[in-house]
């Protein structure tokens, strides 16, 4: 376990890095840990309605810069993660999840019939089914937050990217044919020595303005 001092120190150190050092690459062991952090992200019912596209190919990153509002972080950072959702989830996705539960924990998917019914009546057939892609997007943002915090704990810089053109990302990466859709991006790497934003004080409302205890 880390100390509360270390936790807060790293969260204060973290910022949305505007300029990355393009000569620095995240070590393989650190990146493997970050990928595992993505895999371990919690989601509603454990359904994991996502796919994380990790891009390190320089040519692909350069191709994405123009559809990222010209933000150079996309090309200069060590890694780019595109957070996508699985569009229009179906009963097949629920069954895939149940089969995985059975494989990991033992038993059979059939023994989870009541859990299956619950998920179907909510996400697939119930009122939430009308906004299932919005629901999936909310899950993806849990993964984004988890990824950024995990990176900060390892001393790795990140910058979330909503300033992108999702449909053009989809086209460049060939996602529509796979039933996937881009929601948000996040770059990871190491801040450039001359990124002026690194030294700016973090601006947050006072504790009492955002925390209430009942």
Secondary structure, DSSP 8 states (H G I E B T S, - for coil): ---HHHHHHHHHH--B-SSB-TT----HHHHHHHHHHHHT---GGG---EEEEEE--HHHHHHHHTTTTT-THHHHSSEEEEEEEESS--HHHHHHHHHHHHHHHSS-GGGGHHHHHHHIIIIISSGGGGGHHHHHHHHHHHHHHHHHHHHHHTT-EEEEE-SS-HHHHHHHHT-GGGTEEEEEEEEEE-B-TT-GGGGS------HHHH----
